[in-house]
Amino acid sequence: MSTFGTLYRVTTYGESHCASVGAIIDGCPPGLELSAEDIQIQLSRRRPGQSNLTTPRNEKDLVQLQSGLEHGVTLGTPIALLVKNEDQRPHDYSETDLYPRPSHADYTYLEKYGVKASSGGGRSSARETIGRVAAGAIAEKYLKQAFGIEIVAFVSSVGKIHLPNELSPPSLTRSDTNEDNDDAEDSVSPEFRQLLKTITREEVDHHPTRCPHPATAEKMTQRIIRAKDASDSIGGTVTCVIRNVPAGLGEPVFDKFEAALAHAMLSIPATKAFEVGSGFRGTEVPGSKHNDPFVVRPDGTLGTVTNWSGGIQGGITNGEDIYFRIGFKSPATISQPQETARYDGTPGTLAARGRHDPCVVPRAVPIVEAMAALVVMDQLLQQDARKTAASRLPPIKTLPPTMVMPKKEVLLESNKA
Ligand SMILES: Cc1cc2nc3c(=O)[nH]c(=O)nc-3n(C[C@H](O)[C@H](O)[C@H](O)COP(=O)(O)O)c2cc1C
């Protein structure tokens, strides 16, 4: 369906070539100061035509707020917003009247619905993500103001070009063929943890690839241009960190925090993979090295020394930085001729026309941030509702001490000992 979330509910609408795309957001707390500019910043980071590395489709993607706020303050009622589609060129897609694009959604949409949008990717187009990005920007404003939560995503690879090892999330070590080697030193490096703690959107946007390491970013640019010049495309990964999330978010057992994140991320077009924390690398490292030992933080809560868990244990946030990585495939629409078959089964050659992204990851960054914000917001509202309901009960004095968390003072005291 087109709705995401339980208490912060976002419904997106729109096809690539219809009059407008947008969203209705239900569950935004009242009293949040909000302007179109708060939303526009992220929409402009997502929009096409930002550089020679993205599709030249020229859309300004200016948001129009329709309801849910007055005098720049949210009313707690549904927020409706829209963005007009202005630069459609349906004729670019005339071949795709005959051919389903290989590895795009044309064939499956037609099989499913029995009818499809007459041009463009219809609902499968990345234009649909405008509603998500706008809804995410609103959630982010609340999360930042109420909890100091920050979300930053960045491009971590394009094709085979990766950030240097020390700045990368843990990854499978294909080059290490020694099956008896349990060494895990190359994994969650101090440099990577530091990057997660400090990286800003300004740093990410410094380079059109949205890779925060200038030398790697330059190589990525060349790789994307090589794909573009060959009328081809290339994939990549986006890594995201969520900072300052309180411990206790996540709804076991089916809506565990990482399950909700995976759901959110794998609903973004062109995604093929999702890893949280140590991800697949965690399968190679023995428990003795993979476990995150506990330590008392200066504020009297428990933290962890390492963070292989990616800030989530038992499907519940533990207060550490949450980090995860998403794999995006090489976009399907390429103008290089491909042997394939028409809808009617006739073999033929498709060289797709139209304006397309040679690589989606630079534009996917704000979409990943938005989906992360939707997950945090939704889970936070659910946990707040639970905590508020529990706080209305008289204190329980009969439980054995092992059933409740010791007070912060106790933790700080035992840390001194
Ligand atoms: C920001 C962004 C831009 C995209 N641009 C294109 C594009 O120009 N051409 C294309 O074929 N696919 C593009 N895609 C991917 C398609 O929307 C997607 O591959 C298609 O809907 C099929 O869905 P699937 O790949 O998730 O199976 C883009 C995806 C994102 C996130």
The ligand as a MOL file (V3000), in Angstrom:
LIG
                    3D

  0  0  0     0  0            999 V3000
M  V30 BEGIN CTAB
M  V30 COUNTS 31 33 0 0 0
M  V30 BEGIN ATOM
M  V30 1 C 16.7460 8.8470 -6.6910 0
M  V30 2 C 16.4140 7.7420 -7.6550 0
M  V30 3 C 16.4640 7.9980 -9.0100 0
M  V30 4 C 16.1930 6.9950 -9.9270 0
M  V30 5 N 16.3050 7.2630 -11.2490 0
M  V30 6 C 16.1420 6.2560 -12.1470 0
M  V30 7 C 16.3200 6.4800 -13.5370 0
M  V30 8 O 16.6400 7.5860 -13.9570 0
M  V30 9 N 16.1410 5.4340 -14.3700 0
M  V30 10 C 15.7940 4.1930 -13.9210 0
M  V30 11 O 15.6480 3.2680 -14.7100 0
M  V30 12 N 15.6080 3.9660 -12.6250 0
M  V30 13 C 15.7630 4.9400 -11.7250 0
M  V30 14 N 15.5760 4.6930 -10.3960 0
M  V30 15 C 15.2010 3.3510 -9.9720 0
M  V30 16 C 13.8100 2.9220 -10.3970 0
M  V30 17 O 12.8250 3.7620 -9.8700 0
M  V30 18 C 13.5950 1.4740 -9.9450 0
M  V30 19 O 14.6830 0.6820 -10.3140 0
M  V30 20 C 12.3680 0.8850 -10.5580 0
M  V30 21 O 11.2310 1.4930 -10.0070 0
M  V30 22 C 12.2460 -0.6330 -10.3330 0
M  V30 23 O 12.1880 -0.9200 -8.9760 0
M  V30 24 P 13.2720 -1.7870 -8.2290 0
M  V30 25 O 14.6010 -1.4220 -8.7970 0
M  V30 26 O 13.1580 -1.3810 -6.7900 0
M  V30 27 O 12.9520 -3.2240 -8.4770 0
M  V30 28 C 15.8240 5.7070 -9.4700 0
M  V30 29 C 15.7610 5.4540 -8.0860 0
M  V30 30 C 16.0620 6.4600 -7.1820 0
M  V30 31 C 16.0160 6.1610 -5.7120 0
M  V30 END ATOM
M  V30 BEGIN BOND
M  V30 1 1 1 2
M  V30 2 1 2 3
M  V30 3 2 2 30
M  V30 4 2 3 4
M  V30 5 1 4 5
M  V30 6 1 4 28
M  V30 7 2 5 6
M  V30 8 1 6 7
M  V30 9 1 6 13
M  V30 10 2 7 8
M  V30 11 1 7 9
M  V30 12 1 9 10
M  V30 13 2 10 11
M  V30 14 1 10 12
M  V30 15 2 12 13
M  V30 16 1 13 14
M  V30 17 1 14 15
M  V30 18 1 14 28
M  V30 19 1 15 16
M  V30 20 1 16 17
M  V30 21 1 16 18
M  V30 22 1 18 19
M  V30 23 1 18 20
M  V30 24 1 20 21
M  V30 25 1 20 22
M  V30 26 1 22 23
M  V30 27 1 23 24
M  V30 28 2 24 25
M  V30 29 1 24 26
M  V30 30 1 24 27
M  V30 31 2 28 29
M  V30 32 1 29 30
M  V30 33 1 30 31
M  V30 END BOND
M  V30 END CTAB
M  END
